[in-house]
Amino acid sequence: HQPQNWKLGCPGGTPGLAPQNCDKYMPLLFSELNYNSSETYNTGDWVEFFNNSNDTIDLSHYYFRDGNPENKFSFPENTLIAPQEYFLIIEDTSAFQKYHPLEGRFFGPIDFGFSGSGESLSINTVFDQRTVSINYSDEGAWPAEADGTGFTIQLSDTTLNPQIGQNWEASCFLGTPWHSVNWCIPSDAIFISEIKYQ
């Protein structure tokens, strides 16, 4: 009967189960992150998610946010993420398209970027309850090679806990959006930045 003894449950509830960590009831993973681009090859900030399940995930009425509670991106109605599907949230789609084709599901542009030194990122319910989150850093066990060098960080394996820095690795040059780490742009690649034709 005491209000302080109650708290918000997980999305959809957990009938028949003891109180749980809600993150594991949304089988959605942070799989790749670009939080501090190279000054020369600036793709803007972006984050990749992966539906690590055989079920469709409905993100309607959920929103993505960073460490600033004022920074929010609400997913559109009927946002259905198919099993084993990747999708991106992109800060600046124009900057992103200079280096990557928009070949997969994405949301953006959004009106905020990510901290270059680390912060919390999450997908929340309308009640501001986190359902999936990470708290990345450029220190400690988190890969420092991705901090302003043109590389991203990528979850080493989708079976690993994305909350632990040592489970992430420096990914390929400019990242591998919508692809596995085996799909790479060599760091010494030559980019065609302008073409004049008649």
Secondary structure, DSSP 8 states (H G I E B T S, - for coil): --GGG-----TT--TTS----GGGGS-EEEEEEE-S--SSS----EEEEEE-SSS-EE-TT-EEE-SSTT-EEE--TT-EE-TT-EEEEES-HHHHHTTS---SEEE---S----TT--EEEEE-TT--EEEEEE--SSTTS-GGGSSSSEEEEES-TTS-TTSGGGEEEEEET--TTS-TTS-B-TT----------
